[in-house]
C-alpha cells in the first residue's frame, strides 16, 4: 500500500535520476536493464528538463500506437549578422533505423518520423521568432483504426499558431530500437534524421522544459516484448 501511495513521487525520482545521469555522462547503461513496456506504469503526462539523456525506451513516454502532444518551452536568443537563433534536437527517441525527432534547423521547427529508414518530414512554414521565449508543439492525432502501427496526422505549432501539417502513413508497432534511448536537447545515439549528424545537441538557445501529454489507451505488442525479454536473458 505504501508503494501505491507514493508512485507519483517514485516516478519523479526516476526521471530525475535519468536527467542527472545524462548530465554527468554516466550513460549508457547495458540495455539488458531496460524494462519491458508492459511492466512500467503508464502516465497521461510526462515532464522533462535539459540533461535527460539515454533514457531507456521502456521508461520513456509511450507514444507508440496512440495520440500525443509534445510541448517545449524554449528561450531563443536574438538573431545577429551570423544568423542567430537556436538549432538542433529538442527531443528524440530511437535512431537511424526507426524513431522520431523534434528539432530546429535554419530557424524552422521540424519533426522527422523514421519508419524503418523511411522518413517523413513535417516542416514549419514560418521561422521561429528570436529574442524571446517561445512555445513550440508537435501534435500527433492517430487516425488509423489499427491497434498496432496505425497512421495519423502530425501538426506543428509555434506560440499556438499552426505552422505545419503532414500525414504519417504508418507507424512503428512495437519498439523504435533495442539500444537507442530517449533524449532531451540532443540525439545521443545514431541520428533519427538525415539532416543532422550523430550526437547532435541543441545549441544557441535554452530548453526550459518539455512536456508530453498522452491520449488514448496504450497498446503493446506483447509478442515482440516477449522476444526482447528472452533475448536479454
C-alpha positions in Angstrom: 0.0 0.0 0.0 2.8 2.4 0.8 4.3 1.9 -2.7 0.9 2.6 -4.3 0.6 5.8 -2.3 4.0 7.2 -3.4 4.1 6.1 -7.0 4.0 9.6 -8.4 6.9 10.6 -6.3 8.8 7.5 -7.2 8.3 8.3 -11.0 9.6 11.8 -10.4 12.7 10.5 -8.7 13.3 8.0 -11.5 13.0 10.8 -14.1 15.3 13.0 -12.1 17.9 10.2 -11.9 18.0 9.8 -15.7 18.4 13.5 -16.2 21.3 13.7 -13.7 22.9 10.5 -15.3 22.8 12.2 -18.7 24.1 15.4 -17.3 27.2 13.8 -15.7 27.8 11.4 -18.7 27.4 8.1 -16.9 25.3 6.6 -19.7 24.6 4.4 -21.5 23.9 1.5 -19.2 23.7 -2.0 -20.5 20.5 -2.4 -22.5 19.6 -5.6 -20.7 18.4 -3.4 -17.8 15.7 -1.8 -19.9 12.3 -2.8 -18.6 9.6 -4.3 -20.7 6.9 -1.8 -21.7 4.1 -3.7 -20.0 5.9 -3.6 -16.6 6.1 0.2 -16.5 3.0 2.1 -15.2 1.6 4.4 -17.9 1.0 8.1 -17.3 -1.0 10.8 -19.1 1.7 13.4 -18.8 5.5 13.5 -18.5 7.7 16.5 -17.9 11.5 16.6 -18.7 14.3 19.1 -18.3 17.6 19.6 -20.0 20.2 17.0 -19.3 17.9 13.9 -19.6 19.7 11.5 -21.9 19.7 7.9 -23.0 16.5 7.2 -21.0 15.6 3.6 -21.9 12.6 3.3 -24.2 10.8 1.2 -21.6 10.6 4.1 -19.2 10.2 6.9 -21.8 6.9 8.4 -22.8 5.0 5.6 -24.6 4.0 7.4 -27.8 3.6 4.3 -29.9 0.1 3.4 -31.2 -1.6 6.4 -29.7 -2.1 10.2 -30.0 0.2 12.6 -28.1 1.4 16.2 -27.9 4.9 17.4 -27.2 5.2 21.0 -25.8 8.6 22.6 -25.4 9.3 25.9 -23.8 12.4 27.4 -25.3 14.4 30.6 -24.9 15.7 31.7 -28.3 18.4 34.4 -28.5 18.1 37.4 -30.8 19.3 36.9 -34.4 22.5 38.6 -35.3 24.5 39.1 -38.5 25.6 35.4 -38.4 22.0 34.1 -38.3 21.4 33.7 -34.6 18.6 31.7 -33.2 18.9 28.1 -32.0 19.5 24.8 -33.8 19.4 21.0 -33.1 17.2 18.4 -31.4 14.7 19.4 -28.8 13.9 15.8 -28.1 14.4 12.5 -29.9 13.9 8.7 -29.5 15.3 5.9 -31.5 17.9 6.3 -34.2 18.9 5.7 -37.8 16.6 2.6 -38.2 13.4 3.9 -36.5 12.4 6.7 -34.2 11.3 10.3 -34.2 13.0 13.7 -33.6 11.6 17.2 -33.0 14.3 19.8 -33.9 15.2 23.2 -35.2 17.1 23.7 -38.4 17.7 27.0 -40.2 15.2 28.6 -37.8 12.4 26.2 -38.8 10.7 23.7 -36.5 10.9 20.2 -38.0 9.5 16.8 -37.0 11.0 13.7 -38.5 9.3 10.3 -38.2 11.6 7.5 -39.2 9.7 4.3 -40.0 12.3 1.6 -40.7 14.5 4.1 -42.5 11.6 5.6 -44.5 11.5 9.2 -43.2 8.6 11.6 -43.1 9.4 15.3 -42.5 6.9 17.9 -41.3 8.3 21.4 -41.6 7.1 24.7 -40.3 6.1 27.3 -42.9 7.4 30.1 -40.7 10.6 30.9 -38.9 10.8 30.6 -35.1 10.9 34.1 -33.6 14.1 35.1 -31.9 14.9 37.2 -28.9 12.1 35.8 -26.7 10.7 32.8 -25.0 8.8 30.6 -27.4 6.4 27.6 -27.0 6.7 25.0 -29.8 4.4 22.0 -30.1 4.1 18.8 -32.1 0.7 17.1 -32.1 0.1 13.6 -33.5 -3.5 12.6 -34.0 -3.9 8.8 -34.6 -6.5 8.4 -37.4 -5.9 4.8 -38.3 -8.2 2.1 -36.7 -5.5 -0.5 -36.2 -4.3 -1.0 -32.6 -0.7 -1.5 -33.7 1.0 0.6 -36.4 -1.8 3.0 -37.3 -1.0 6.2 -39.2 -2.2 9.7 -38.4 -1.7 13.4 -38.9 1.2 15.4 -37.4 0.9 19.2 -36.8 3.4 21.8 -35.7 2.6 24.9 -33.7 4.7 27.9 -32.6 3.1 30.0 -29.9 -0.2 28.3 -30.5 -0.2 29.1 -34.2 -0.3 26.1 -36.6 2.7 26.3 -38.9 2.9 22.9 -40.4 1.0 19.7 -41.1 1.7 16.3 -42.6 0.4 12.7 -43.0 2.3 9.9 -41.4 1.0 6.8 -43.3 2.4 4.1 -41.0 3.9 4.0 -37.6 6.1 1.6 -35.6 4.1 -1.2 -34.0 6.4 -2.2 -31.1 9.8 -0.5 -30.2 11.8 2.1 -32.1 15.0 0.4 -31.1 16.6 -2.1 -28.7 19.5 0.1 -27.7 18.8 3.7 -28.6 17.4 5.9 -25.8 15.2 8.9 -25.4 16.9 12.3 -25.1 16.2 15.9 -24.3 18.3 18.5 -26.0 20.3 16.0 -28.1 20.2 12.9 -30.2 22.9 11.0 -28.4 22.9 7.8 -30.4 22.7 7.4 -34.2 20.7 10.2 -35.8 17.0 9.8 -36.4 17.0 12.5 -39.1 19.3 12.7 -42.1 19.5 16.5 -41.6 22.0 16.4 -38.7 24.9 14.4 -37.5 25.2 11.7 -34.8 25.3 13.1 -31.3 23.8 16.4 -32.4 22.9 18.7 -29.5 20.6 21.7 -29.1 22.7 24.8 -29.3 22.3 28.6 -29.4 19.3 28.6 -27.1 17.9 27.1 -23.9 15.3 24.4 -23.3 13.3 25.2 -20.2 11.2 22.0 -20.2 9.5 19.5 -22.4 6.0 18.1 -21.6 4.4 15.1 -23.2 0.6 14.7 -23.0 -0.6 11.3 -24.0 -4.1 10.4 -25.2 -5.8 7.1 -25.6 -5.3 3.5 -24.5 -1.8 2.1 -24.5 -1.5 -0.9 -26.9 1.6 -3.1 -26.6 2.9 -5.7 -29.0 3.3 -8.4 -26.3 4.8 -10.9 -28.7 7.7 -8.5 -29.5 8.2 -7.7 -25.8 8.5 -11.4 -25.0 11.1 -11.9 -27.7 13.1 -8.9 -26.4 12.9 -10.3 -22.8 14.1 -13.7 -23.9 17.0 -12.2 -25.9 18.2 -10.4 -22.8 18.3 -13.5 -20.5 
